[in-house]
Amino acid sequence: MRIKRRKRIEIGICLILGLLSLGSCKSAGAAKGSSEKWLSQADPQAVIVKGIYYMPDFDQNQIYVWRFQDQSLSVWDFVREANLNSSKIIKITSPDDQHLAIWTQTEEEATGFYEENPLMINLWNLKEKRLERQIQATGSAQMRGEDLYWIVQNQLWHQSVNQDEAKMAADLNALVGDRRQIKVETVQDLYVIVSARTYASESVRTYFKIDRSEQTISSFDVEPGNWGVSYYPDTYLIGADDEKLYFQVYSSEKKAYFSTDLEGKTAELIALQNGMSNEPCLSEKGIYSVVSNREIGIFDNPKQCQVIRRQNYDKAFVSTLDCGLQTKLTSVDGWLKATVVSGNGMHQIALIHPETGKTYEVVQKKTAFYQALEDHALDGIDQPMQFSQEVPAAQGSAPDPGELLTLEGKAAEVEDKILVLSANKKALQQLNPETGTFEERYFLSQAKYPHGRMRSMIPAEDWLFIKAIAGQPGRTKEYCLILNNQEFTPVYVLENVNLVSAAQGKAYYIRNRTKTDAAQVRCLDLASGEDGLLFDERLFDNEAYGSSLTGITYDDAEHCLWLIQGGFRGGDLYQYDLTNQTLSLKARPEQIDTWDEQNFVLTSTAQPKLLLGLYQVENQMSNVNYYFLKGNQADLLIKDTPGTASAVLTQQGAFTAESSDGDSAQPIQDYNSSSYRPYSTIYYRSGERKDELLQLDSLDVELAYLPSSGLLWLRAKDKQSKYPQETWITYLYDLNSGELRTINEETFNIYE
């Protein structure tokens, strides 16, 4: 009973404190972070004061205010309240529990080296809600408690936030010489560390230690130890305490974290990290870092990452995060702050308790630029396409994948024949799957097409469309050869053409732009040979940098052409009504998401099953989502097929050949290890299911599905090939029995 009474008394006290706005028992307890000693410097942008987390918003216009007590987020328009005109909020620190130091800079001040640019430190009184003092400093500044140090013209200046005037603490002119980017690295109780860079053949950073009491100055360069990797000469100070300095140094393969004494000597390795890994945070308990599920052998969710703590060979899981393009861990008053930035402009901030793993999602929001792309994605579209994002249930199997949809490739079934482009891309051959022998059907004349190569073929009705290139390197021309699929003789040759779609006895194609003429959309009647202009690219009225026509597909049901036209950021989807001769914008990739690199893709498919692909580079990993295109509706067929993989789509899924380096379902390998094995895995994919069929010891694999034969045609580049020679091995894989047969081997010089 006494315990219950004590709880009632505590609740009453908390309620009174809350009503008096003097704090909260709950917020104080919830905001308590870890007491461990951090070796990395505290987060330079954010602070926690009395259970409230403050940081600049992602566009640096306002301040996010997040309360531990109720996990609520609000936005504080500090710039307007403090009457600072058009200032950007650079970072927020706190000298004590009564004030915030809010660092701001105007656009006019943000020129040249950041370290030399002026900025303002605004001391804000939290209790009285007023601007108490302003201190003019530079981007070189660092603050510790009430002490602020910065550099002006190679001189170290100091001012307490409780004082009105600054004083010069040290003159570094004689020591700095011609070095640039001079800045304060850290302020400690006993000393201040300043760095400066020398720009010669390589960038080298020199450090200066200023004793705060005796005002003595010493300088030193930092040399990492011999840890088996050759490092770049530039070192980065990431933390300090009363006894040691902590550094990071890069190589082409690894990042090393190490400590030295206060004079930059006696380097001791703390940890080695993969060179591409995200930015970790160092503590006396170990190194906190973010790793992908794949890195630690978890293959269920490739877009998920783990926060782990490593010390020597011990590893502990702390929390789970979504992966991003960049992830950085820093410490904020005993909490780990995870900053996740994605390639679609999404920023996420999470606070993680290092001991318990308790994770709070503070904010998840896109920057203004990317949000504007999303908000205006439907501008100018009268009847927008509807995109279904629901992944369909897994269907079929490798022996029963449904109707073949993808037509374009290196091999195809044409009536009762299996046609293959030779590995050197000079000949069209007919394959006998029983004997494994080839019969040449067409040879690309090297006299007529010097250095000519056939890149792919598309069977359509009674015709075979072969895409080819010819000419000297750097001065090549594209061709579309149209062959009769009985005698395999060229009937039409379209010059300067790469994109074509055929149906109903007609070929619709795009003639590429030249120095004098715009790109043209044309129609060739395959029976009469009549070739006419439909329109040219000026109809699109798009002057974006790099804008071009990149896709065309004829739609029999709608009697229209679907076209892709886009610029630097990607390609938009248009529809050209062949009856009314009108062009309309139907979709932009930003309707779905706002990745930095994305565009729609049209691929030659069997009518009337039209396919629309959306290519995206999502956090450095390219992938394609494919949709069934019908009228104004796009229904998802398959999601996240690798953009670099060979893929063949069917009614119920896809066959893919995915290289081990980028395959999220395969372990990560060390390129520098003697056991490194490059290979590709062949999958049947449907819905969320990914069935592994076989592996080939090659990163370059070509793939085709032969439905009548129940076979996969595979051709892989031999990893033993020595430039400029290449050897390609052809296989047939029986989808019913799982038998893999080697058919032939071709070796050639790529320049002949």
Salt bridges, closest charged atoms under 4 A:
ASP43 OD2 - LYS337 NZ 3.29
ASP77 OD2 - ARG80 NE 3.58
ASP96 OD1 - HIS99 ND1 2.91
GLU116 OE2 - ARG180 NH2 3.16
GLU128 OE1 - ARG130 NE 2.42
GLU132 OE2 - HIS99 NE2 3.12
GLU132 OE1 - ARG130 NH2 3.75
ASP147 OD1 - HIS158 NE2 2.83
ASP147 OD2 - ARG212 NH2 2.79
ASP164 OD1 - ARG133 NH2 3.02
GLU185 OE2 - ARG205 NH1 3.96
ASP189 OD1 - ARG144 NE 3.15
ASP234 OD2 - ARG197 NH2 2.88
ASP234 OD1 - ARG205 NE 3.26
ASP241 OD2 - LYS37 NZ 2.92
GLU263 OE2 - LYS209 NZ 3.31
GLU268 OE1 - LYS244 NZ 3.75
GLU279 OE2 - LYS255 NZ 3.34
GLU355 OE2 - LYS285 NZ 3.37
GLU374 OE1 - LYS366 NZ 2.88
ASP379 OD2 - HIS376 ND1 2.82
GLU408 OE2 - LYS467 NZ 3.22
ASP416 OD1 - LYS417 NZ 3.85
GLU439 OE2 - ARG441 NH1 3.88
GLU478 OE2 - ARG455 NH2 3.03
GLU495 OE1 - LYS477 NZ 3.25
ASP531 OD1 - ARG522 NE 3.26
ASP536 OD2 - ARG538 NH2 2.56
GLU537 OE1 - ARG513 NH2 2.76
ASP572 OD2 - ARG588 NE 4.00
ASP593 OD1 - LYS366 NZ 3.23
ASP596 OD1 - ARG569 NH1 3.78
GLU618 OE2 - LYS303 NZ 3.09
ASP640 OD2 - LYS303 NZ 3.18
GLU658 OE2 - ARG685 NH1 2.83
GLU658 OE1 - LYS690 NZ 3.09
ASP663 OD1 - LYS690 NZ 3.11
ASP691 OD2 - ARG689 NE 2.95
ASP697 OD1 - ARG677 NE 2.82
GLU702 OE1 - ARG715 NE 2.90
GLU726 OE2 - LYS717 NZ 3.54
GLU746 OE2 - ARG715 NH1 3.95
